[in-house]
C-alpha cells in the first residue's frame, strides 16, 4: 500500500512543478475521494485559498439524485461563480495525481462553462 501512495505523490509533484498559482491566475487543485470531489483556488504566492467548493454544495443546491459526474460538473460551475465574485477570470488547472478523466474532467468542464479560463 505504501508503494501506491508514493507513486501518487510523485505524480502530484511532477504535475505541480510545472505550475504556480498567483492572485490573478490561481491554481485550481482537485481532491477526489471515493464518494466526493473537492476543489480549491489557491494563491501560491500569498499561500491562501481564494475559493473552495465540493460536490456536496452542488447536491445541496438541488442536485439530489444526480450522478457523481453531473455533481462534479455543477461543482465546477459553482466554483466559477465564486471565482467571478472574487474577481478571478483565469486559473491554472492542477489535477494532482489523478488522470484527467471522469469526475476530474467534468469539474474542469463545468468551470469552463461557468466562465473560468484555463
Backbone atoms as SQL, in Angstrom:
CREATE TABLE atoms (id INTEGER PRIMARY KEY, chain TEXT, resi INTEGER, resn TEXT, atom TEXT, x REAL, y REAL, z REAL);
INSERT INTO atoms VALUES
  (1, 'A', 1, 'UNK', 'N', 0.824, -1.195, 0.000),
  (2, 'A', 1, 'UNK', 'CA', 0.000, 0.000, 0.000),
  (3, 'A', 1, 'UNK', 'C', 0.866, 1.256, 0.000),
  (4, 'A', 2, 'UNK', 'N', 2.005, 1.188, 0.673),
  (5, 'A', 2, 'UNK', 'CA', 2.875, 2.346, 0.724),
  (6, 'A', 2, 'UNK', 'C', 3.364, 2.725, -0.669),
  (7, 'A', 3, 'UNK', 'N', 3.637, 1.734, -1.484),
  (8, 'A', 3, 'UNK', 'CA', 4.131, 1.984, -2.832),
  (9, 'A', 3, 'UNK', 'C', 3.107, 2.784, -3.651),
  (10, 'A', 4, 'UNK', 'N', 1.830, 2.504, -3.443),
  (11, 'A', 4, 'UNK', 'CA', 0.778, 3.191, -4.177),
  (12, 'A', 4, 'UNK', 'C', 0.745, 4.676, -3.821),
  (13, 'A', 5, 'UNK', 'N', 0.866, 5.000, -2.545),
  (14, 'A', 5, 'UNK', 'CA', 0.846, 6.400, -2.128),
  (15, 'A', 5, 'UNK', 'C', 2.112, 7.126, -2.555),
  (16, 'A', 6, 'UNK', 'N', 3.231, 6.428, -2.595),
  (17, 'A', 6, 'UNK', 'CA', 4.482, 7.040, -3.055),
  (18, 'A', 6, 'UNK', 'C', 4.376, 7.395, -4.536),
  (19, 'A', 7, 'UNK', 'N', 3.823, 6.488, -5.327),
  (20, 'A', 7, 'UNK', 'CA', 3.654, 6.763, -6.757),
  (21, 'A', 7, 'UNK', 'C', 2.702, 7.933, -6.984),
  (22, 'A', 8, 'UNK', 'N', 1.621, 7.995, -6.194),
  (23, 'A', 8, 'UNK', 'CA', 0.671, 9.102, -6.325),
  (24, 'A', 8, 'UNK', 'C', 1.328, 10.428, -5.950),
  (25, 'A', 9, 'UNK', 'N', 2.148, 10.424, -4.916),
  (26, 'A', 9, 'UNK', 'CA', 2.843, 11.652, -4.512),
  (27, 'A', 9, 'UNK', 'C', 3.825, 12.096, -5.586),
  (28, 'A', 10, 'UNK', 'N', 4.489, 11.158, -6.229),
  (29, 'A', 10, 'UNK', 'CA', 5.406, 11.505, -7.324),
  (30, 'A', 10, 'UNK', 'C', 4.668, 12.126, -8.495),
  (31, 'A', 11, 'UNK', 'N', 3.516, 11.555, -8.852),
  (32, 'A', 11, 'UNK', 'CA', 2.729, 12.109, -9.954),
  (33, 'A', 11, 'UNK', 'C', 2.275, 13.526, -9.624),
  (34, 'A', 12, 'UNK', 'N', 1.785, 13.724, -8.395),
  (35, 'A', 12, 'UNK', 'CA', 1.313, 15.046, -7.995),
  (36, 'A', 12, 'UNK', 'C', 2.459, 16.055, -8.010),
  (37, 'A', 13, 'UNK', 'N', 3.618, 15.651, -7.549),
  (38, 'A', 13, 'UNK', 'CA', 4.779, 16.550, -7.549),
  (39, 'A', 13, 'UNK', 'C', 5.207, 16.899, -8.970),
  (40, 'A', 14, 'UNK', 'N', 5.169, 15.923, -9.840),
  (41, 'A', 14, 'UNK', 'CA', 5.558, 16.141, -11.232),
  (42, 'A', 14, 'UNK', 'C', 4.618, 17.154, -11.905),
  (43, 'A', 15, 'UNK', 'N', 3.324, 17.069, -11.598),
  (44, 'A', 15, 'UNK', 'CA', 2.355, 17.993, -12.170),
  (45, 'A', 15, 'UNK', 'C', 2.547, 19.388, -11.572),
  (46, 'A', 16, 'UNK', 'N', 2.777, 19.461, -10.253),
  (47, 'A', 16, 'UNK', 'CA', 2.848, 20.749, -9.570),
  (48, 'A', 16, 'UNK', 'C', 4.123, 21.536, -9.838),
  (49, 'A', 17, 'UNK', 'N', 5.185, 20.873, -10.243),
  (50, 'A', 17, 'UNK', 'CA', 6.424, 21.607, -10.504),
  (51, 'A', 17, 'UNK', 'C', 6.300, 22.491, -11.736),
  (52, 'A', 18, 'UNK', 'N', 5.344, 22.217, -12.586),
  (53, 'A', 18, 'UNK', 'CA', 5.187, 22.974, -13.826),
  (54, 'A', 18, 'UNK', 'C', 4.276, 24.186, -13.680),
  (55, 'A', 19, 'UNK', 'N', 3.687, 24.385, -12.515),
  (56, 'A', 19, 'UNK', 'CA', 2.720, 25.466, -12.377),
  (57, 'A', 19, 'UNK', 'C', 2.809, 26.121, -11.017),
  (58, 'A', 20, 'UNK', 'N', 2.353, 27.373, -10.974),
  (59, 'A', 20, 'UNK', 'CA', 2.259, 28.095, -9.718),
  (60, 'A', 20, 'UNK', 'C', 1.093, 29.048, -9.835),
  (61, 'A', 21, 'UNK', 'N', 0.282, 29.104, -8.810),
  (62, 'A', 21, 'UNK', 'CA', -0.872, 29.986, -8.824),
  (63, 'A', 21, 'UNK', 'C', -0.524, 31.360, -8.288),
  (64, 'A', 22, 'UNK', 'N', -1.110, 32.379, -8.871),
  (65, 'A', 22, 'UNK', 'CA', -0.932, 33.752, -8.414),
  (66, 'A', 22, 'UNK', 'C', -2.300, 34.314, -8.045),
  (67, 'A', 23, 'UNK', 'N', -2.326, 35.561, -7.619),
  (68, 'A', 23, 'UNK', 'CA', -3.605, 36.175, -7.236),
  (69, 'A', 23, 'UNK', 'C', -4.514, 36.364, -8.448),
  (70, 'A', 24, 'UNK', 'N', -3.928, 36.685, -9.605),
  (71, 'A', 24, 'UNK', 'CA', -4.752, 36.898, -10.804),
  (72, 'A', 24, 'UNK', 'C', -5.074, 35.592, -11.515),
  (73, 'A', 25, 'UNK', 'N', -4.203, 34.600, -11.409),
  (74, 'A', 25, 'UNK', 'CA', -4.418, 33.298, -12.025),
  (75, 'A', 25, 'UNK', 'C', -4.068, 32.198, -11.030),
  (76, 'A', 26, 'UNK', 'N', -4.984, 31.898, -10.106),
  (77, 'A', 26, 'UNK', 'CA', -4.685, 30.919, -9.065),
  (78, 'A', 26, 'UNK', 'C', -4.662, 29.488, -9.590),
  (79, 'A', 27, 'UNK', 'N', -4.158, 28.599, -8.759),
  (80, 'A', 27, 'UNK', 'CA', -4.094, 27.173, -9.095),
  (81, 'A', 27, 'UNK', 'C', -5.396, 26.523, -8.649),
  (82, 'A', 28, 'UNK', 'N', -6.092, 25.874, -9.585),
  (83, 'A', 28, 'UNK', 'CA', -7.317, 25.149, -9.265),
  (84, 'A', 28, 'UNK', 'C', -6.909, 23.709, -8.978),
  (85, 'A', 29, 'UNK', 'N', -6.925, 23.325, -7.732),
  (86, 'A', 29, 'UNK', 'CA', -6.493, 21.990, -7.344),
  (87, 'A', 29, 'UNK', 'C', -7.698, 21.116, -7.020),
  (88, 'A', 30, 'UNK', 'N', -7.568, 19.819, -7.276),
  (89, 'A', 30, 'UNK', 'CA', -8.667, 18.875, -7.131),
  (90, 'A', 30, 'UNK', 'C', -8.278, 17.788, -6.136),
  (91, 'A', 31, 'UNK', 'N', -9.201, 17.443, -5.244),
  (92, 'A', 31, 'UNK', 'CA', -9.047, 16.304, -4.346),
  (93, 'A', 31, 'UNK', 'C', -10.245, 15.409, -4.574),
  (94, 'A', 32, 'UNK', 'N', -9.973, 14.170, -4.906),
  (95, 'A', 32, 'UNK', 'CA', -11.039, 13.224, -5.213),
  (96, 'A', 32, 'UNK', 'C', -11.002, 12.091, -4.201),
  (97, 'A', 33, 'UNK', 'N', -12.126, 11.818, -3.554),
  (98, 'A', 33, 'UNK', 'CA', -12.231, 10.650, -2.688),
  (99, 'A', 33, 'UNK', 'C', -13.159, 9.653, -3.366),
  (100, 'A', 34, 'UNK', 'N', -13.417, 8.568, -2.715),
  (101, 'A', 34, 'UNK', 'CA', -14.269, 7.567, -3.343),
  (102, 'A', 34, 'UNK', 'C', -15.714, 8.042, -3.452),
  (103, 'A', 35, 'UNK', 'N', -16.129, 8.962, -2.577),
  (104, 'A', 35, 'UNK', 'CA', -17.512, 9.438, -2.597),
  (105, 'A', 35, 'UNK', 'C', -17.661, 10.872, -3.077),
  (106, 'A', 36, 'UNK', 'N', -16.680, 11.720, -2.784),
  (107, 'A', 36, 'UNK', 'CA', -16.851, 13.148, -3.038),
  (108, 'A', 36, 'UNK', 'C', -15.685, 13.739, -3.811),
  (109, 'A', 37, 'UNK', 'N', -15.882, 14.974, -4.247),
  (110, 'A', 37, 'UNK', 'CA', -14.886, 15.707, -5.011),
  (111, 'A', 37, 'UNK', 'C', -14.785, 17.114, -4.416),
  (112, 'A', 38, 'UNK', 'N', -13.566, 17.586, -4.214),
  (113, 'A', 38, 'UNK', 'CA', -13.322, 18.898, -3.636),
  (114, 'A', 38, 'UNK', 'C', -12.398, 19.681, -4.565),
  (115, 'A', 39, 'UNK', 'N', -12.591, 20.986, -4.650),
  (116, 'A', 39, 'UNK', 'CA', -11.739, 21.828, -5.480),
  (117, 'A', 39, 'UNK', 'C', -11.479, 23.141, -4.763),
  (118, 'A', 40, 'UNK', 'N', -10.284, 23.689, -4.972),
  (119, 'A', 40, 'UNK', 'CA', -9.901, 24.957, -4.358),
  (120, 'A', 40, 'UNK', 'C', -9.157, 25.804, -5.372),
  (121, 'A', 41, 'UNK', 'N', -9.293, 27.108, -5.258),
  (122, 'A', 41, 'UNK', 'CA', -8.474, 28.056, -5.995),
  (123, 'A', 41, 'UNK', 'C', -7.455, 28.597, -5.007),
  (124, 'A', 42, 'UNK', 'N', -6.166, 28.335, -5.271),
  (125, 'A', 42, 'UNK', 'CA', -5.109, 28.654, -4.319),
  (126, 'A', 42, 'UNK', 'C', -4.144, 29.658, -4.919),
  (127, 'A', 43, 'UNK', 'N', -3.854, 30.705, -4.153),
  (128, 'A', 43, 'UNK', 'CA', -2.814, 31.672, -4.493),
  (129, 'A', 43, 'UNK', 'C', -1.539, 31.193, -3.811),
  (130, 'A', 44, 'UNK', 'N', -0.613, 30.623, -4.579),
  (131, 'A', 44, 'UNK', 'CA', 0.616, 30.063, -4.007),
  (132, 'A', 44, 'UNK', 'C', 1.576, 31.137, -3.510),
  (133, 'A', 45, 'UNK', 'N', 1.516, 32.327, -4.089),
  (134, 'A', 45, 'UNK', 'CA', 2.416, 33.399, -3.674),
  (135, 'A', 45, 'UNK', 'C', 2.073, 33.842, -2.247),
  (136, 'A', 46, 'UNK', 'N', 0.792, 34.077, -1.995),
  (137, 'A', 46, 'UNK', 'CA', 0.351, 34.504, -0.666),
  (138, 'A', 46, 'UNK', 'C', 0.104, 33.312, 0.258),
  (139, 'A', 47, 'UNK', 'N', -0.065, 32.118, -0.320),
  (140, 'A', 47, 'UNK', 'CA', -0.300, 30.921, 0.480),
  (141, 'A', 47, 'UNK', 'C', -1.692, 30.865, 1.080),
  (142, 'A', 48, 'UNK', 'N', -2.699, 31.264, 0.306),
  (143, 'A', 48, 'UNK', 'CA', -4.056, 31.221, 0.834),
  (144, 'A', 48, 'UNK', 'C', -5.054, 30.730, -0.202),
  (145, 'A', 49, 'UNK', 'N', -6.159, 30.222, 0.300),
  (146, 'A', 49, 'UNK', 'CA', -7.230, 29.717, -0.545),
  (147, 'A', 49, 'UNK', 'C', -8.191, 30.856, -0.855),
  (148, 'A', 50, 'UNK', 'N', -8.470, 31.067, -2.128),
  (149, 'A', 50, 'UNK', 'CA', -9.342, 32.159, -2.557),
  (150, 'A', 50, 'UNK', 'C', -10.799, 31.729, -2.652),
  (151, 'A', 51, 'UNK', 'N', -11.045, 30.493, -3.062),
  (152, 'A', 51, 'UNK', 'CA', -12.406, 29.965, -3.164),
  (153, 'A', 51, 'UNK', 'C', -12.326, 28.441, -3.081),
  (154, 'A', 52, 'UNK', 'N', -13.370, 27.841, -2.554),
  (155, 'A', 52, 'UNK', 'CA', -13.411, 26.386, -2.435),
  (156, 'A', 52, 'UNK', 'C', -14.831, 25.895, -2.673),
  (157, 'A', 53, 'UNK', 'N', -14.933, 24.664, -3.134),
  (158, 'A', 53, 'UNK', 'CA', -16.237, 24.064, -3.405),
  (159, 'A', 53, 'UNK', 'C', -16.108, 22.547, -3.283),
  (160, 'A', 54, 'UNK', 'N', -17.230, 21.893, -3.015),
  (161, 'A', 54, 'UNK', 'CA', -17.272, 20.433, -3.041),
  (162, 'A', 54, 'UNK', 'C', -18.550, 20.016, -3.749),
  (163, 'A', 55, 'UNK', 'N', -18.612, 18.763, -4.126),
  (164, 'A', 55, 'UNK', 'CA', -19.833, 18.303, -4.784),
  (165, 'A', 55, 'UNK', 'C', -20.989, 18.212, -3.789),
  (166, 'A', 56, 'UNK', 'N', -20.704, 18.316, -2.502),
  (167, 'A', 56, 'UNK', 'CA', -21.774, 18.360, -1.501),
  (168, 'A', 56, 'UNK', 'C', -22.592, 19.640, -1.663),
  (169, 'A', 57, 'UNK', 'N', -21.919, 20.750, -2.000),
  (170, 'A', 57, 'UNK', 'CA', -22.625, 22.015, -2.247),
  (171, 'A', 57, 'UNK', 'C', -23.534, 21.887, -3.458),
  (172, 'A', 58, 'UNK', 'N', -23.065, 21.200, -4.480),
  (173, 'A', 58, 'UNK', 'CA', -23.863, 21.028, -5.693),
  (174, 'A', 58, 'UNK', 'C', -25.109, 20.199, -5.407),
  (175, 'A', 59, 'UNK', 'N', -24.974, 19.178, -4.578),
  (176, 'A', 59, 'UNK', 'CA', -26.139, 18.357, -4.265),
  (177, 'A', 59, 'UNK', 'C', -27.095, 19.110, -3.345),
  (178, 'A', 60, 'UNK', 'N', -26.583, 20.028, -2.521),
  (179, 'A', 60, 'UNK', 'CA', -27.446, 20.820, -1.653),
  (180, 'A', 60, 'UNK', 'C', -28.235, 21.853, -2.447),
  (181, 'A', 61, 'UNK', 'N', -27.696, 22.268, -3.599),
  (182, 'A', 61, 'UNK', 'CA', -28.372, 23.265, -4.420),
  (183, 'A', 61, 'UNK', 'C', -29.300, 22.632, -5.458),
  (184, 'A', 62, 'UNK', 'N', -29.955, 21.571, -5.093),
  (185, 'A', 62, 'UNK', 'CA', -30.942, 20.978, -5.996),
  (186, 'A', 62, 'UNK', 'C', -30.410, 19.841, -6.827),
  (187, 'A', 63, 'UNK', 'N', -29.282, 19.291, -6.478),
  (188, 'A', 63, 'UNK', 'CA', -28.709, 18.207, -7.255),
  (189, 'A', 63, 'UNK', 'C', -28.964, 16.840, -6.656),
  (190, 'A', 64, 'UNK', 'N', -29.979, 16.722, -5.813),
  (191, 'A', 64, 'UNK', 'CA', -30.279, 15.431, -5.207),
  (192, 'A', 64, 'UNK', 'C', -30.611, 14.409, -6.279),
  (193, 'A', 65, 'UNK', 'N', -30.012, 13.236, -6.179),
  (194, 'A', 65, 'UNK', 'CA', -30.293, 12.166, -7.114),
  (195, 'A', 65, 'UNK', 'C', -29.499, 12.234, -8.410),
  (196, 'A', 66, 'UNK', 'N', -28.593, 13.212, -8.516),
  (197, 'A', 66, 'UNK', 'CA', -27.776, 13.322, -9.723),
  (198, 'A', 66, 'UNK', 'C', -26.621, 12.334, -9.659),
  (199, 'A', 67, 'UNK', 'N', -26.091, 11.988, -10.809),
  (200, 'A', 67, 'UNK', 'CA', -24.940, 11.106, -10.874),
  (201, 'A', 67, 'UNK', 'C', -23.699, 11.878, -10.427),
  (202, 'A', 68, 'UNK', 'N', -22.669, 11.186, -9.924),
  (203, 'A', 68, 'UNK', 'CA', -21.464, 11.868, -9.438),
  (204, 'A', 68, 'UNK', 'C', -20.779, 12.732, -10.491),
  (205, 'A', 69, 'UNK', 'N', -20.797, 12.313, -11.739),
  (206, 'A', 69, 'UNK', 'CA', -20.142, 13.100, -12.783),
  (207, 'A', 69, 'UNK', 'C', -20.912, 14.396, -13.042),
  (208, 'A', 70, 'UNK', 'N', -22.236, 14.355, -12.909),
  (209, 'A', 70, 'UNK', 'CA', -23.045, 15.569, -13.068),
  (210, 'A', 70, 'UNK', 'C', -22.861, 16.503, -11.875),
  (211, 'A', 71, 'UNK', 'N', -22.712, 15.927, -10.681),
  (212, 'A', 71, 'UNK', 'CA', -22.439, 16.740, -9.497),
  (213, 'A', 71, 'UNK', 'C', -21.093, 17.445, -9.626),
  (214, 'A', 72, 'UNK', 'N', -20.108, 16.760, -10.193),
  (215, 'A', 72, 'UNK', 'CA', -18.791, 17.367, -10.388),
  (216, 'A', 72, 'UNK', 'C', -18.880, 18.532, -11.362),
  (217, 'A', 73, 'UNK', 'N', -19.657, 18.381, -12.417),
  (218, 'A', 73, 'UNK', 'CA', -19.846, 19.473, -13.385),
  (219, 'A', 73, 'UNK', 'C', -20.510, 20.678, -12.712),
  (220, 'A', 74, 'UNK', 'N', -21.528, 20.424, -11.896),
  (221, 'A', 74, 'UNK', 'CA', -22.206, 21.513, -11.184),
  (222, 'A', 74, 'UNK', 'C', -21.271, 22.185, -10.171),
  (223, 'A', 75, 'UNK', 'N', -20.435, 21.389, -9.514),
  (224, 'A', 75, 'UNK', 'CA', -19.465, 21.962, -8.574),
  (225, 'A', 75, 'UNK', 'C', -18.494, 22.882, -9.310),
  (226, 'A', 76, 'UNK', 'N', -18.102, 22.506, -10.509),
  (227, 'A', 76, 'UNK', 'CA', -17.230, 23.359, -11.316),
  (228, 'A', 76, 'UNK', 'C', -17.898, 24.676, -11.662),
  (229, 'A', 77, 'UNK', 'N', -19.187, 24.632, -11.971),
  (230, 'A', 77, 'UNK', 'CA', -19.924, 25.860, -12.278),
  (231, 'A', 77, 'UNK', 'C', -20.018, 26.759, -11.046),
  (232, 'A', 78, 'UNK', 'N', -20.262, 26.158, -9.894),
  (233, 'A', 78, 'UNK', 'CA', -20.348, 26.927, -8.646),
  (234, 'A', 78, 'UNK', 'C', -19.004, 27.570, -8.338),
  (235, 'A', 79, 'UNK', 'N', -17.927, 26.828, -8.548),
  (236, 'A', 79, 'UNK', 'CA', -16.594, 27.376, -8.304),
  (237, 'A', 79, 'UNK', 'C', -16.303, 28.546, -9.241),
  (238, 'A', 80, 'UNK', 'N', -16.726, 28.438, -10.485),
  (239, 'A', 80, 'UNK', 'CA', -16.524, 29.534, -11.435),
  (240, 'A', 80, 'UNK', 'C', -17.309, 30.779, -11.009),
  (241, 'A', 81, 'UNK', 'N', -18.509, 30.577, -10.457),
  (242, 'A', 81, 'UNK', 'CA', -19.287, 31.714, -9.959),
  (243, 'A', 81, 'UNK', 'C', -18.580, 32.374, -8.786),
  (244, 'A', 82, 'UNK', 'N', -18.054, 31.565, -7.868),
  (245, 'A', 82, 'UNK', 'CA', -17.323, 32.112, -6.719),
  (246, 'A', 82, 'UNK', 'C', -16.069, 32.847, -7.174),
  (247, 'A', 83, 'UNK', 'N', -15.412, 32.304, -8.179),
  (248, 'A', 83, 'UNK', 'CA', -14.212, 32.948, -8.710),
  (249, 'A', 83, 'UNK', 'C', -14.562, 34.283, -9.346),
  (250, 'A', 84, 'UNK', 'N', -15.666, 34.335, -10.056),
  (251, 'A', 84, 'UNK', 'CA', -16.106, 35.577, -10.675),
  (252, 'A', 84, 'UNK', 'C', -16.393, 36.655, -9.646),
  (253, 'A', 85, 'UNK', 'N', -17.006, 36.263, -8.520),
  (254, 'A', 85, 'UNK', 'CA', -17.279, 37.220, -7.442),
  (255, 'A', 85, 'UNK', 'C', -15.986, 37.727, -6.808),
  (256, 'A', 86, 'UNK', 'N', -14.956, 36.871, -6.815),
  (257, 'A', 86, 'UNK', 'CA', -13.663, 37.257, -6.245),
  (258, 'A', 86, 'UNK', 'C', -12.790, 38.000, -7.255),
  (259, 'A', 87, 'UNK', 'N', -13.285, 38.169, -8.472),
  (260, 'A', 87, 'UNK', 'CA', -12.543, 38.894, -9.495),
  (261, 'A', 87, 'UNK', 'C', -11.496, 38.070, -10.214),
  (262, 'A', 88, 'UNK', 'N', -11.702, 36.766, -10.271),
  (263, 'A', 88, 'UNK', 'CA', -10.760, 35.855, -10.919),
  (264, 'A', 88, 'UNK', 'C', -11.355, 35.403, -12.245),
  (265, 'A', 89, 'UNK', 'N', -10.613, 35.606, -13.334),
  (266, 'A', 89, 'UNK', 'CA', -11.111, 35.235, -14.657),
  (267, 'A', 89, 'UNK', 'C', -10.415, 34.001, -15.218),
  (268, 'A', 90, 'UNK', 'N', -9.173, 33.735, -14.783),
  (269, 'A', 90, 'UNK', 'CA', -8.435, 32.584, -15.306),
  (270, 'A', 90, 'UNK', 'C', -7.759, 31.851, -14.164),
  (271, 'A', 91, 'UNK', 'N', -7.452, 30.585, -14.406),
  (272, 'A', 91, 'UNK', 'CA', -6.807, 29.743, -13.408),
  (273, 'A', 91, 'UNK', 'C', -5.894, 28.743, -14.108),
  (274, 'A', 92, 'UNK', 'N', -5.060, 28.097, -13.316),
  (275, 'A', 92, 'UNK', 'CA', -4.183, 27.030, -13.793),
  (276, 'A', 92, 'UNK', 'C', -4.715, 25.735, -13.200),
  (277, 'A', 93, 'UNK', 'N', -5.041, 24.760, -14.034),
  (278, 'A', 93, 'UNK', 'CA', -5.671, 23.522, -13.547),
  (279, 'A', 93, 'UNK', 'C', -4.615, 22.541, -13.057),
  (280, 'A', 94, 'UNK', 'N', -4.728, 22.151, -11.794),
  (281, 'A', 94, 'UNK', 'CA', -3.823, 21.190, -11.165),
  (282, 'A', 94, 'UNK', 'C', -4.617, 19.926, -10.866),
  (283, 'A', 95, 'UNK', 'N', -4.414, 18.899, -11.668),
  (284, 'A', 95, 'UNK', 'CA', -5.164, 17.655, -11.483),
  (285, 'A', 95, 'UNK', 'C', -4.565, 16.779, -10.390),
  (286, 'A', 96, 'UNK', 'N', -3.403, 17.153, -9.874),
  (287, 'A', 96, 'UNK', 'CA', -2.762, 16.371, -8.826),
  (288, 'A', 96, 'UNK', 'C', -2.273, 15.042, -9.356),
  (289, 'A', 97, 'UNK', 'N', -2.578, 13.981, -8.651),
  (290, 'A', 97, 'UNK', 'CA', -2.143, 12.653, -9.081),
  (291, 'A', 97, 'UNK', 'C', -3.227, 11.926, -9.870),
  (292, 'A', 98, 'UNK', 'N', -4.336, 12.627, -10.155),
  (293, 'A', 98, 'UNK', 'CA', -5.465, 11.996, -10.833),
  (294, 'A', 98, 'UNK', 'C', -5.385, 12.185, -12.340),
  (295, 'A', 99, 'UNK', 'N', -5.897, 11.212, -13.077),
  (296, 'A', 99, 'UNK', 'CA', -5.971, 11.332, -14.534),
  (297, 'A', 99, 'UNK', 'C', -7.042, 12.349, -14.888),
  (298, 'A', 100, 'UNK', 'N', -6.848, 13.033, -15.997),
  (299, 'A', 100, 'UNK', 'CA', -7.851, 13.979, -16.489),
  (300, 'A', 100, 'UNK', 'C', -8.941, 13.166, -17.173),
  (301, 'A', 101, 'UNK', 'N', -9.839, 12.634, -16.351),
  (302, 'A', 101, 'UNK', 'CA', -10.840, 11.695, -16.835),
  (303, 'A', 101, 'UNK', 'C', -11.965, 11.645, -15.818),
  (304, 'A', 102, 'UNK', 'N', -13.166, 11.421, -16.262),
  (305, 'A', 102, 'UNK', 'CA', -14.286, 11.208, -15.358),
  (306, 'A', 102, 'UNK', 'C', -14.673, 12.466, -14.590),
  (307, 'A', 103, 'UNK', 'N', -14.727, 12.338, -13.249),
  (308, 'A', 103, 'UNK', 'CA', -15.175, 13.443, -12.407),
  (309, 'A', 103, 'UNK', 'C', -14.219, 14.622, -12.449),
  (310, 'A', 104, 'UNK', 'N', -12.919, 14.362, -12.582),
  (311, 'A', 104, 'UNK', 'CA', -11.932, 15.443, -12.649),
  (312, 'A', 104, 'UNK', 'C', -12.137, 16.263, -13.918),
  (313, 'A', 105, 'UNK', 'N', -12.322, 15.602, -15.036),
  (314, 'A', 105, 'UNK', 'CA', -12.564, 16.299, -16.296),
  (315, 'A', 105, 'UNK', 'C', -13.916, 17.010, -16.274),
  (316, 'A', 106, 'UNK', 'N', -14.917, 16.418, -15.633),
  (317, 'A', 106, 'UNK', 'CA', -16.237, 17.043, -15.546),
  (318, 'A', 106, 'UNK', 'C', -16.175, 18.317, -14.717),
  (319, 'A', 107, 'UNK', 'N', -15.395, 18.316, -13.655),
  (320, 'A', 107, 'UNK', 'CA', -15.225, 19.519, -12.845),
  (321, 'A', 107, 'UNK', 'C', -14.584, 20.632, -13.681),
  (322, 'A', 108, 'UNK', 'N', -13.560, 20.296, -14.445),
  (323, 'A', 108, 'UNK', 'CA', -12.890, 21.281, -15.291),
  (324, 'A', 108, 'UNK', 'C', -13.842, 21.809, -16.364),
  (325, 'A', 109, 'UNK', 'N', -14.626, 20.932, -16.967),
  (326, 'A', 109, 'UNK', 'CA', -15.587, 21.358, -17.990),
  (327, 'A', 109, 'UNK', 'C', -16.650, 22.278, -17.393),
  (328, 'A', 110, 'UNK', 'N', -17.110, 21.952, -16.191),
  (329, 'A', 110, 'UNK', 'CA', -18.095, 22.799, -15.525),
  (330, 'A', 110, 'UNK', 'C', -17.538, 24.172, -15.196),
  (331, 'A', 111, 'UNK', 'N', -16.275, 24.218, -14.787),
  (332, 'A', 111, 'UNK', 'CA', -15.645, 25.506, -14.501),
  (333, 'A', 111, 'UNK', 'C', -15.504, 26.330, -15.779),
  (334, 'A', 112, 'UNK', 'N', -15.182, 25.680, -16.878),
  (335, 'A', 112, 'UNK', 'CA', -15.095, 26.384, -18.167),
  (336, 'A', 112, 'UNK', 'C', -16.470, 26.906, -18.590),
  (337, 'A', 113, 'UNK', 'N', -17.507, 26.070, -18.409),
  (338, 'A', 113, 'UNK', 'CA', -18.861, 26.501, -18.747),
  (339, 'A', 113, 'UNK', 'C', -19.298, 27.686, -17.892),
  (340, 'A', 114, 'UNK', 'N', -18.805, 27.736, -16.654),
  (341, 'A', 114, 'UNK', 'CA', -19.137, 28.844, -15.755),
  (342, 'A', 114, 'UNK', 'C', -18.385, 30.121, -16.068),
  (343, 'A', 115, 'UNK', 'N', -17.399, 30.050, -16.966),
  (344, 'A', 115, 'UNK', 'CA', -16.691, 31.251, -17.383),
  (345, 'A', 115, 'UNK', 'C', -15.245, 31.338, -16.946),
  (346, 'A', 116, 'UNK', 'N', -14.723, 30.324, -16.280),
  (347, 'A', 116, 'UNK', 'CA', -13.324, 30.316, -15.858),
  (348, 'A', 116, 'UNK', 'C', -12.457, 29.828, -17.012),
  (349, 'A', 117, 'UNK', 'N', -11.359, 30.504, -17.254),
  (350, 'A', 117, 'UNK', 'CA', -10.469, 30.135, -18.366),
  (351, 'A', 117, 'UNK', 'C', -9.241, 29.421, -17.820),
  (352, 'A', 118, 'UNK', 'N', -8.808, 28.384, -18.548),
  (353, 'A', 118, 'UNK', 'CA', -7.583, 27.645, -18.180),
  (354, 'A', 118, 'UNK', 'C', -6.543, 27.916, -19.240);
